Amino acid sequence: MKPEALATVYSLPKEPLSDFEASSLIFVIEEEKLARDVYMTLYKIWGVKTFGNIALSEVTHMQMVQALLEKYNLEFKYSDEIGVFQNDELKKLYEELVEKGSKSLKDAYEVGTLIEDKDIYDLEEYLKKVDNHDLIFVFENLIKGSENHMRAFDTQLYKITGQHYKAQFITQERLEKILSQGAGSGKGK
């Protein structure tokens, strides 16, 4: 993780944490783990460095959320084992995404774009309901990272199919804005 991002998390004031904010942190860390686990698995299957590089970035995302869990003394420990989740829906989603992504490289890139689509959507929904400055900082950084990942996967998908990903969670307009920003324009890698 970038030291300045971690320093920012700890420099922002510790504010009262609502039950919703606490549960959002627990969900987000496992959702980031889902992305890491799927990408690591697809990297092993396809050997494409895009999956390996983005899996490492997901580790950074998990570290940022872990810093918040520690800051607020939230007792939650995710399993470091690939494909193991406390959230049953994420466990099922992991299995479905790996199954789809193992069929073809096209399917694997579609899985990557779908994960980032869902991450952006979920984080933007959480941002509507949280008010702690440190959570807002982390969630906004995770969105920027997911935007970068979305562009990377979509670029690879376009090379294979000649078509861009179609949004499933965020709006198509939001997706097109993300894709038009160009690589590296987000700061949350």
C-alpha beads as a LAMMPS data file, in Angstrom:
LAMMPS data file: protein, C-alpha beads

189 atoms
188 bonds

1 atom types
1 bond types

-500.0 500.0 xlo xhi
-500.0 500.0 ylo yhi
-500.0 500.0 zlo zhi

Masses

1 110.0

Atoms # bond

1 1 1 0.000 0.000 0.000
2 1 1 1.157 3.513 -0.681
3 1 1 2.429 4.864 2.651
4 1 1 0.764 8.251 2.104
5 1 1 -2.666 6.615 1.701
6 1 1 -2.245 4.692 4.949
7 1 1 -0.975 7.801 6.695
8 1 1 -4.058 9.673 5.482
9 1 1 -6.371 6.964 6.842
10 1 1 -4.801 7.306 10.294
11 1 1 -4.527 11.112 10.159
12 1 1 -8.247 11.595 9.596
13 1 1 -10.259 11.841 12.803
14 1 1 -11.749 8.743 14.374
15 1 1 -15.477 9.465 14.278
16 1 1 -18.416 7.565 15.755
17 1 1 -19.003 4.491 13.605
18 1 1 -22.589 3.509 12.850
19 1 1 -23.646 -0.121 12.576
20 1 1 -24.136 0.446 8.846
21 1 1 -20.598 1.808 8.469
22 1 1 -19.157 -1.126 10.417
23 1 1 -21.035 -3.684 8.314
24 1 1 -20.038 -1.876 5.108
25 1 1 -16.353 -2.228 6.018
26 1 1 -16.761 -5.945 6.631
27 1 1 -18.557 -6.426 3.316
28 1 1 -16.080 -4.280 1.364
29 1 1 -13.006 -6.126 2.632
30 1 1 -14.514 -9.447 1.583
31 1 1 -15.637 -7.985 -1.757
32 1 1 -12.061 -6.812 -2.389
33 1 1 -10.895 -10.303 -1.365
34 1 1 -13.351 -11.767 -3.872
35 1 1 -11.698 -9.726 -6.620
36 1 1 -8.219 -10.751 -5.450
37 1 1 -9.142 -14.426 -5.245
38 1 1 -10.849 -14.538 -8.647
39 1 1 -7.970 -12.693 -10.331
40 1 1 -5.352 -14.911 -8.693
41 1 1 -7.262 -17.993 -9.828
42 1 1 -7.674 -16.674 -13.381
43 1 1 -3.993 -15.751 -13.449
44 1 1 -3.131 -19.372 -12.616
45 1 1 -5.450 -20.584 -15.388
46 1 1 -4.503 -18.135 -18.157
47 1 1 -1.057 -16.841 -17.153
48 1 1 -2.028 -13.319 -18.260
49 1 1 -0.183 -10.716 -16.229
50 1 1 -3.174 -8.337 -16.216
51 1 1 -4.822 -10.692 -13.718
52 1 1 -1.686 -11.027 -11.619
53 1 1 -1.044 -7.284 -11.494
54 1 1 -4.623 -6.413 -10.615
55 1 1 -4.732 -9.156 -7.960
56 1 1 -1.782 -7.419 -6.277
57 1 1 -3.647 -4.127 -6.439
58 1 1 -6.617 -5.780 -4.732
59 1 1 -4.284 -6.715 -1.866
60 1 1 -3.585 -2.991 -1.460
61 1 1 -7.321 -2.310 -1.414
62 1 1 -7.766 -4.934 1.290
63 1 1 -4.960 -3.338 3.326
64 1 1 -6.693 0.042 3.211
65 1 1 -9.947 -1.441 4.500
66 1 1 -8.030 -3.511 7.073
67 1 1 -6.497 -0.273 8.371
68 1 1 -10.016 1.043 8.996
69 1 1 -11.082 -2.184 10.704
70 1 1 -8.086 -1.884 13.019
71 1 1 -8.581 1.838 13.575
72 1 1 -12.135 1.209 14.764
73 1 1 -11.274 -1.988 16.673
74 1 1 -13.682 -4.084 14.609
75 1 1 -13.212 -7.770 15.229
76 1 1 -13.279 -9.300 11.770
77 1 1 -10.713 -11.639 10.298
78 1 1 -11.148 -12.772 6.729
79 1 1 -9.645 -16.056 5.602
80 1 1 -6.517 -15.671 3.516
81 1 1 -7.380 -18.958 1.791
82 1 1 -8.478 -18.533 -1.842
83 1 1 -12.242 -18.936 -2.268
84 1 1 -13.074 -18.983 1.446
85 1 1 -15.494 -16.281 2.618
86 1 1 -17.636 -15.645 5.649
87 1 1 -20.291 -14.116 3.375
88 1 1 -22.107 -17.000 1.658
89 1 1 -23.224 -14.834 -1.287
90 1 1 -19.623 -13.872 -2.031
91 1 1 -18.554 -17.527 -1.765
92 1 1 -21.208 -18.497 -4.323
93 1 1 -20.258 -15.557 -6.554
94 1 1 -16.591 -16.575 -6.394
95 1 1 -17.458 -20.070 -7.624
96 1 1 -19.684 -18.749 -10.434
97 1 1 -17.117 -16.210 -11.613
98 1 1 -14.237 -18.691 -11.620
99 1 1 -16.356 -21.198 -13.521
100 1 1 -17.233 -18.565 -16.153
101 1 1 -13.721 -17.123 -16.306
102 1 1 -12.135 -20.520 -16.849
103 1 1 -14.088 -21.143 -20.102
104 1 1 -12.168 -18.710 -22.304
105 1 1 -9.946 -15.662 -22.066
106 1 1 -12.864 -13.554 -23.335
107 1 1 -14.986 -14.851 -20.468
108 1 1 -12.165 -14.160 -18.025
109 1 1 -11.950 -10.506 -19.107
110 1 1 -15.734 -10.225 -18.885
111 1 1 -15.515 -11.554 -15.321
112 1 1 -12.908 -8.904 -14.501
113 1 1 -15.048 -6.076 -15.869
114 1 1 -18.119 -7.449 -14.092
115 1 1 -16.319 -7.553 -10.728
116 1 1 -15.118 -3.966 -11.107
117 1 1 -18.589 -2.877 -12.235
118 1 1 -20.119 -4.384 -9.074
119 1 1 -17.379 -2.965 -6.834
120 1 1 -17.909 0.561 -8.179
121 1 1 -21.676 0.253 -7.813
122 1 1 -21.492 -1.065 -4.239
123 1 1 -18.945 1.534 -3.134
124 1 1 -20.958 4.385 -4.649
125 1 1 -24.048 3.115 -2.815
126 1 1 -22.110 3.008 0.463
127 1 1 -20.828 6.548 -0.110
128 1 1 -24.438 7.760 -0.111
129 1 1 -24.873 6.498 3.461
130 1 1 -21.523 6.948 5.247
131 1 1 -20.269 10.196 6.725
132 1 1 -16.953 9.301 8.362
133 1 1 -14.202 11.127 6.507
134 1 1 -11.777 8.199 6.633
135 1 1 -14.349 5.794 5.157
136 1 1 -15.146 8.296 2.421
137 1 1 -11.428 8.682 1.652
138 1 1 -10.889 4.910 1.401
139 1 1 -14.067 4.193 -0.577
140 1 1 -13.262 6.978 -3.074
141 1 1 -9.754 5.573 -3.518
142 1 1 -11.136 2.075 -4.038
143 1 1 -13.470 3.443 -6.722
144 1 1 -10.534 5.082 -8.519
145 1 1 -8.648 1.796 -8.411
146 1 1 -11.666 -0.098 -9.727
147 1 1 -12.008 2.410 -12.557
148 1 1 -8.385 1.726 -13.533
149 1 1 -9.009 -2.021 -13.377
150 1 1 -12.194 -1.654 -15.430
151 1 1 -10.255 0.148 -18.170
152 1 1 -7.513 -2.502 -18.136
153 1 1 -9.940 -5.417 -18.460
154 1 1 -12.091 -3.628 -21.028
155 1 1 -9.027 -2.859 -23.157
156 1 1 -8.136 -6.560 -23.218
157 1 1 -11.748 -7.557 -23.896
158 1 1 -11.917 -5.097 -26.801
159 1 1 -8.713 -6.522 -28.302
160 1 1 -10.311 -9.975 -28.412
161 1 1 -13.903 -9.138 -29.352
162 1 1 -13.890 -5.660 -30.877
163 1 1 -16.596 -4.768 -28.363
164 1 1 -16.600 -2.989 -25.039
165 1 1 -18.106 -4.341 -21.841
166 1 1 -21.773 -3.483 -21.242
167 1 1 -22.591 -2.227 -17.741
168 1 1 -24.514 -4.596 -15.471
169 1 1 -24.596 -2.583 -12.221
170 1 1 -23.484 1.001 -12.830
171 1 1 -25.191 2.889 -15.642
172 1 1 -23.897 2.549 -19.180
173 1 1 -23.295 6.308 -19.163
174 1 1 -21.123 5.982 -16.036
175 1 1 -19.197 3.129 -17.658
176 1 1 -18.573 5.122 -20.835
177 1 1 -17.257 8.024 -18.770
178 1 1 -14.852 5.666 -16.961
179 1 1 -13.631 4.128 -20.224
180 1 1 -13.148 7.538 -21.851
181 1 1 -10.870 8.767 -19.044
182 1 1 -7.916 6.741 -20.287
183 1 1 -5.488 4.567 -18.379
184 1 1 -3.929 5.926 -15.239
185 1 1 -6.322 8.828 -14.724
186 1 1 -7.554 7.385 -11.450
187 1 1 -5.250 7.689 -8.460
188 1 1 -6.340 4.599 -6.530
189 1 1 -4.082 1.904 -7.948

Bonds

1 1 1 2
2 1 2 3
3 1 3 4
4 1 4 5
5 1 5 6
6 1 6 7
7 1 7 8
8 1 8 9
9 1 9 10
10 1 10 11
11 1 11 12
12 1 12 13
13 1 13 14
14 1 14 15
15 1 15 16
16 1 16 17
17 1 17 18
18 1 18 19
19 1 19 20
20 1 20 21
21 1 21 22
22 1 22 23
23 1 23 24
24 1 24 25
25 1 25 26
26 1 26 27
27 1 27 28
28 1 28 29
29 1 29 30
30 1 30 31
31 1 31 32
32 1 32 33
33 1 33 34
34 1 34 35
35 1 35 36
36 1 36 37
37 1 37 38
38 1 38 39
39 1 39 40
40 1 40 41
41 1 41 42
42 1 42 43
43 1 43 44
44 1 44 45
45 1 45 46
46 1 46 47
47 1 47 48
48 1 48 49
49 1 49 50
50 1 50 51
51 1 51 52
52 1 52 53
53 1 53 54
54 1 54 55
55 1 55 56
56 1 56 57
57 1 57 58
58 1 58 59
59 1 59 60
60 1 60 61
61 1 61 62
62 1 62 63
63 1 63 64
64 1 64 65
65 1 65 66
66 1 66 67
67 1 67 68
68 1 68 69
69 1 69 70
70 1 70 71
71 1 71 72
72 1 72 73
73 1 73 74
74 1 74 75
75 1 75 76
76 1 76 77
77 1 77 78
78 1 78 79
79 1 79 80
80 1 80 81
81 1 81 82
82 1 82 83
83 1 83 84
84 1 84 85
85 1 85 86
86 1 86 87
87 1 87 88
88 1 88 89
89 1 89 90
90 1 90 91
91 1 91 92
92 1 92 93
93 1 93 94
94 1 94 95
95 1 95 96
96 1 96 97
97 1 97 98
98 1 98 99
99 1 99 100
100 1 100 101
101 1 101 102
102 1 102 103
103 1 103 104
104 1 104 105
105 1 105 106
106 1 106 107
107 1 107 108
108 1 108 109
109 1 109 110
110 1 110 111
111 1 111 112
112 1 112 113
113 1 113 114
114 1 114 115
115 1 115 116
116 1 116 117
117 1 117 118
118 1 118 119
119 1 119 120
120 1 120 121
121 1 121 122
122 1 122 123
123 1 123 124
124 1 124 125
125 1 125 126
126 1 126 127
127 1 127 128
128 1 128 129
129 1 129 130
130 1 130 131
131 1 131 132
132 1 132 133
133 1 133 134
134 1 134 135
135 1 135 136
136 1 136 137
137 1 137 138
138 1 138 139
139 1 139 140
140 1 140 141
141 1 141 142
142 1 142 143
143 1 143 144
144 1 144 145
145 1 145 146
146 1 146 147
147 1 147 148
148 1 148 149
149 1 149 150
150 1 150 151
151 1 151 152
152 1 152 153
153 1 153 154
154 1 154 155
155 1 155 156
156 1 156 157
157 1 157 158
158 1 158 159
159 1 159 160
160 1 160 161
161 1 161 162
162 1 162 163
163 1 163 164
164 1 164 165
165 1 165 166
166 1 166 167
167 1 167 168
168 1 168 169
169 1 169 170
170 1 170 171
171 1 171 172
172 1 172 173
173 1 173 174
174 1 174 175
175 1 175 176
176 1 176 177
177 1 177 178
178 1 178 179
179 1 179 180
180 1 180 181
181 1 181 182
182 1 182 183
183 1 183 184
184 1 184 185
185 1 185 186
186 1 186 187
187 1 187 188
188 1 188 189
